[in-house]
């Protein structure tokens, strides 16, 4: 069944709200001299891609994450990058999940899409961090690289938990959506 434009707009808005809410609900974890936040925002970004497909899923991930950045003063300066990177992550996930007429109904393709989308997101974030460290924070190359690799490693660890949670949550969510003809 082809979904209407109204359906796509409504579902994109709902998923953007879920992305925003799930990003706010996080736990701060101390890591060395700094900290990182573990939240379910990336999980809902990936769910958006799987459920809504590449474009609308990417849009909901980008909008929800950008709204979080707007509402949290620490992240306002990252807003353009967040919008683009989250869109790409969910777009890639949705594209792979819907490849070969799977329409997001093949668990294997869904998880592969989530892994590939997440890895691309980590690479984009690492590239941004390296550029910021080198050119704006004026770090020496080796120091900038070590800080960047440390951040990428932390992101990779968080991604493992994101994929595990997504693998458990996805079958239940899909069952509910199909039951309600969504």
N, C-alpha and C positions, 0 to 999 in steps of 0.2 A: 504494500500500500504506500503510495506517495504521500508524504506529509505536506500539509499546507504551509504557506508562509507564516500564518498566524501561529501554528504549532511551533515552527522553528523559532520564532521570536520569543514566544512564551517559554519554551524549554531552554533556550539560550539564557534568558533572564533568570530563570529558576536555578540553573546550574551555576551561573555567575554568582548568585546569592550564596549557594552552597560553597563555592570556592572561597568567597570572602569569609563566610562564617568559619569554615574549617581551617582557614589560615589564622584566624584570630585565636582559635582554640589550640594553643601550643604549650609545650613544656620547654623551659629554658634549661639547657644542659651546659655546665661549665666544661670548657676544653682548654687546658693550659691557662694562659693569661687572658683568654677571651671566653666567649660562650657561643653556642649555637642553639637554634630553636628547632625542636622537632614538632611538626604540625602535620595535619592531614591535607593541607592545601594542594600539594602535588598529587596526592591520590585523587582528589576530586577533579583536578585538571585533567588527569589521564582518563578518569571516568567520563568526563565531558567529551573527550575525543572518541572514546569507544561508543558511547550512547548516541551522541549527536552527529558523529562523523567529523571529517577533518575541518571543514570551514566553521560550522556553528560550534563545534566543540572547542576549536582554537579560539574563537571569539569569546565564548563564555569563560574560558580559562584566562584569557588576556584581560577581559573586563573585570572579573572578580579579583584577580591579583592586583590589577592597577588600582582598584578601589581600596584595597588593603593598604597599598603604598600611599594613597592620598590621605587616608585616615590615620596613618601612623607616621609622625614627623621624621622618624629615624630613616625611613625608606623613601621619602618623597623624591630625593635626587635620583633614585634608581628607577623611577616610574617608566620612562621610555624603554629601558632595557627589559624591565619586567614584562611590560606589555608585549614586546616583540618575542622575547625568549619563551614566555609561557604559551603564546600563540603557536610558536613553532613546535614546542614539546607536544601539545595536545593535537596539533595538525598532523604531525608525523605518526603519533599513536593512532589517531582515527583513520589515517590513510592506510596504515598496515592492517588494522583491525577489519577494515572493510574491503580489503583487496580480494580479488578473485570471487566477488559476489558473496562474501562472508557476512556483510552487513553487521559486523560486530557480534556475530552469534557463534563464533568459533573461539573457544577459550584459549587455545594455543596461539592463534593470531592476535588475540587481545593482549596476551602477556608479552609476546614478542614486540608488539607495537609499543606497549608500555615501557619495556626495557630500552628499545631503540630511542624512543622519544625522550626518556630520562637521561640516557647517555649523551644525546645531542644537547640537552639542556645543561648538563654538567660541563661539556666542552665549551659551550657558549659562555657560561659563567666564568670558567677558568680563563678564557681568552680576555674577557672584560677585566677580570681581577688582575691579570698580568699587565695589561695596558695601564690600568689605574696605578698599580704599584710602581711601574717603571716611569711613567711620564707625569703623573700627578703627585705621587708621593715621593718621587725621586729616589727610589731604592736602587741599590746596586743590583745587577742582573741576577746573581746567584740568590741573594736575599729575596728578591721579588719572586723568583721561580720557586723557592722553598715555601714561601707563604702561599703562593698559588696552588702548589701541589698539596699542601696541608689542607687548604680549603676544598680542593677537589676530592681528596680522600674522605673528608668528613661528609661531603655531599654524596659520595658513592655509598658510604655506610648508611646514610639516611635513605638513599634510594633502595637499598636492599630491603629495609623495613617497609618502605612504601609499596614495593612490588609484592611482598608477602601479604601485606594487609589487603591490597587490591585483589590478589588471587583468592583470598578468603571471602571478601565482600562481594565481588562481582557476580558469582552465581546467584546469590540471594537477591541482589538488586535486580538482575535481569529477570528473574522469576516474577518478581513483583511488577516490573514494568510490563512484561508480556501479559500477565494476568489482568492488568488494567488497560491493555491495548495501547500502551504508550510506546 
